[in-house]
C-alpha cells in the first residue's frame, strides 16, 4: 500500500478500499448519505466574514437591507455619543457629585468616577461597531473608536491629576 495514494477503486483486492463489498467514497457515510466535515460550517462563516470571492454580498451593503437608512442611525448614535461625552465631563468635573461620600470614602468615590467615565467612553466604540455592521463601512468603527480612545485618555488624565489628592491607604 505504499503506492496507494488517493486510490479509491482498485481491481487488486489488497490495495482496494472496499468495506464489506462497498466502495469507499470520500465524504460519504456508511448509509450512503453525503457527509461534511464538522469544520465546513466554520469555513463558510469565515468566507462570509473575510469577504472571499465565494462569499455573499453581506459586506458590500452591510446588514441593513436599505443603505438609505444609515444616516438616521448615524445621526441618532452621534447625538447619543455627544450626550455620553456631556455626562462624562459632568461626572469627571463635578465637585458636588458624591461630595458626602468623598468625606467618608474618597478612594471608593474616585474609583466610581473613573470606572463610570471608562464605561461611558467605551460606549463610543460600541456605537461605531453597530454602524459598521449596519453599513458595511469600517470608517464608522474607526471614527467612533478614535472618539473612545480620546475620551479614555481624558478620563485617565483627570484621574492622574486628582491622584495626589487621595489619602494614602
VENTATA-V355181 format. One record per residue. PHI is phi in radians with two decimals (none if undefined). OMEGA is omega as a letter, one per 40 degrees, with the letter a starting at -180 (none if undefined). NEAR is the number of other ideal C-beta (glycine too) atoms within 12 Angstrom. Layout:
# VENTATA-V355181
phi=PHI omega=OMEGA near=NEAR
phi=PHI omega=OMEGA near=NEAR
This chain:
# VENTATA-V355181
phi=none omega=i near=12
phi=-1.23 omega=i near=7
phi=-1.74 omega=a near=10
phi=-1.70 omega=a near=15
phi=-1.45 omega=i near=9
phi=1.29 omega=i near=12
phi=-1.39 omega=i near=19
phi=-1.71 omega=i near=18
phi=-2.06 omega=i near=17
phi=-2.59 omega=i near=18
phi=-1.31 omega=a near=9
phi=-1.25 omega=a near=13
phi=-1.23 omega=a near=10
phi=-1.34 omega=a near=13
phi=-1.80 omega=a near=18
phi=-1.45 omega=i near=18
phi=-1.91 omega=i near=21
phi=-1.55 omega=i near=18
phi=-2.04 omega=i near=13
phi=1.15 omega=i near=8
phi=1.55 omega=i near=9
phi=-1.85 omega=i near=16
phi=-1.34 omega=i near=16
phi=-1.41 omega=i near=21
phi=-2.14 omega=a near=17
phi=-1.04 omega=i near=15
phi=1.42 omega=a near=13
phi=-2.24 omega=a near=16
phi=-1.44 omega=a near=15
phi=-1.12 omega=a near=11
phi=-1.52 omega=i near=8
phi=1.52 omega=i near=11
phi=-1.41 omega=i near=10
phi=-1.24 omega=i near=12
phi=-2.05 omega=i near=14
phi=-2.02 omega=i near=15
phi=-1.06 omega=a near=13
phi=-1.08 omega=a near=8
phi=-1.47 omega=a near=10
phi=-1.10 omega=i near=14
phi=-1.17 omega=i near=12
phi=-1.16 omega=i near=13
phi=-1.12 omega=i near=17
phi=-1.21 omega=i near=17
phi=-1.15 omega=i near=15
phi=-1.14 omega=i near=15
phi=-1.14 omega=i near=18
phi=-1.17 omega=a near=20
phi=-1.20 omega=a near=15
phi=-1.34 omega=i near=15
phi=1.33 omega=i near=16
phi=-1.11 omega=a near=16
phi=-1.13 omega=a near=9
phi=-1.68 omega=a near=12
phi=-1.44 omega=i near=17
phi=-1.36 omega=a near=18
phi=-1.61 omega=a near=16
phi=-1.07 omega=a near=21
phi=-1.50 omega=i near=22
phi=-1.34 omega=a near=15
phi=-2.00 omega=a near=19
phi=1.41 omega=a near=27
phi=-1.43 omega=i near=24
phi=-1.28 omega=a near=25
phi=-1.23 omega=i near=13
phi=-2.09 omega=a near=14
phi=-1.15 omega=a near=19
phi=-1.30 omega=i near=14
phi=-1.52 omega=a near=18
phi=-1.07 omega=i near=27
phi=-1.04 omega=a near=17
phi=-1.15 omega=i near=17
phi=-1.11 omega=i near=27
phi=-1.10 omega=i near=27
phi=-1.11 omega=i near=15
phi=-1.09 omega=a near=18
phi=-1.25 omega=i near=31
phi=-1.16 omega=i near=24
phi=-1.16 omega=i near=15
phi=-1.13 omega=i near=24
phi=-1.14 omega=i near=35
phi=-1.11 omega=i near=21
phi=-1.11 omega=i near=18
phi=-1.08 omega=i near=31
phi=-1.10 omega=i near=28
phi=-1.08 omega=i near=17
phi=-1.14 omega=i near=24
phi=-1.08 omega=i near=34
phi=-1.10 omega=i near=22
phi=-1.09 omega=a near=18
phi=-1.14 omega=a near=31
phi=-1.32 omega=a near=31
phi=-1.88 omega=a near=18
phi=-1.25 omega=i near=19
phi=-1.46 omega=a near=14
phi=-1.44 omega=a near=11
phi=-1.14 omega=i near=20
phi=0.98 omega=a near=20
phi=-1.15 omega=i near=14
phi=-1.16 omega=i near=11
phi=-1.22 omega=a near=17
phi=-1.10 omega=i near=22
phi=-1.26 omega=a near=11
phi=-1.60 omega=a near=12
phi=-2.48 omega=a near=18
phi=-1.17 omega=a near=22
phi=-1.25 omega=i near=20
phi=-1.10 omega=i near=18
phi=-1.11 omega=i near=26
phi=-1.11 omega=i near=30
phi=-1.06 omega=a near=20
phi=-1.10 omega=a near=21
phi=-1.17 omega=a near=34
phi=-1.17 omega=a near=29
phi=-1.19 omega=i near=20
phi=-1.11 omega=i near=28
phi=-1.11 omega=i near=36
phi=-1.17 omega=i near=28
phi=-1.15 omega=i near=22
phi=-1.12 omega=i near=33
phi=-1.20 omega=a near=36
phi=-1.23 omega=i near=25
phi=-1.07 omega=i near=29
phi=-1.06 omega=i near=38
phi=-1.12 omega=i near=30
phi=-1.17 omega=i near=24
phi=-1.06 omega=i near=35
phi=-1.12 omega=i near=32
phi=-1.13 omega=i near=25
phi=-1.07 omega=i near=26
phi=-1.15 omega=i near=36
phi=-1.13 omega=i near=28
phi=-1.16 omega=i near=23
phi=-1.23 omega=a near=30
phi=-1.61 omega=a near=31
phi=1.53 omega=a near=23
phi=-1.84 omega=a near=24
phi=-1.29 omega=a near=18
phi=-1.10 omega=i near=17
phi=-1.10 omega=i near=32
phi=-1.09 omega=i near=26
phi=-1.14 omega=a near=18
phi=-1.09 omega=a near=25
phi=-1.22 omega=i near=34
phi=-1.21 omega=i near=26
phi=-1.09 omega=i near=19
phi=-1.09 omega=i near=31
phi=-1.10 omega=i near=31
phi=-1.13 omega=i near=20
phi=-1.11 omega=i near=20
phi=-1.16 omega=i near=35
phi=-1.09 omega=i near=28
phi=-1.10 omega=i near=18
phi=-1.14 omega=i near=26
phi=-1.08 omega=i near=34
phi=-1.11 omega=i near=19
phi=-1.10 omega=i near=17
phi=-1.13 omega=i near=26
phi=-1.10 omega=i near=26
phi=-1.11 omega=i near=15
phi=-1.19 omega=a near=16
phi=-1.61 omega=a near=23
phi=-1.05 omega=a near=17
phi=-1.14 omega=a near=10
phi=-1.38 omega=a near=16
phi=-1.37 omega=i near=20
phi=-1.27 omega=i near=15
phi=-1.27 omega=a near=8
phi=-1.77 omega=none near=9
